[in-house]
């Protein structure tokens, strides 16, 4: 195993409690179609904690239903 791989594994080990906490909080929230907001709020808060600036983009359900991939 190379140096980079060892560093990655060490980082994961050091952050495992945080990773598990985030995962528990995320899966505890509803996220079914049309009820995604609670899970999105958990994700948004976590991204902000990591110094990201998440943006919410509203989806037009009519346009989405007209998309050829929605068949």
ZIUR-V493850 format. One record per pair of residues at least 6 apart in sequence whose C-alpha atoms are under 8 Angstrom apart, sorted by the first residue. I is the first residue (numbers start at 1). J is the second residue. If there is no record, write none. Layout:
I & J
I & J
//
This chain:
22 & 46
25 & 42
26 & 39
26 & 42
26 & 43
27 & 39
29 & 38
29 & 39
30 & 36
30 & 37
30 & 38
30 & 39
31 & 37
31 & 38
31 & 39
44 & 54
47 & 53
47 & 54
48 & 54
64 & 70
//
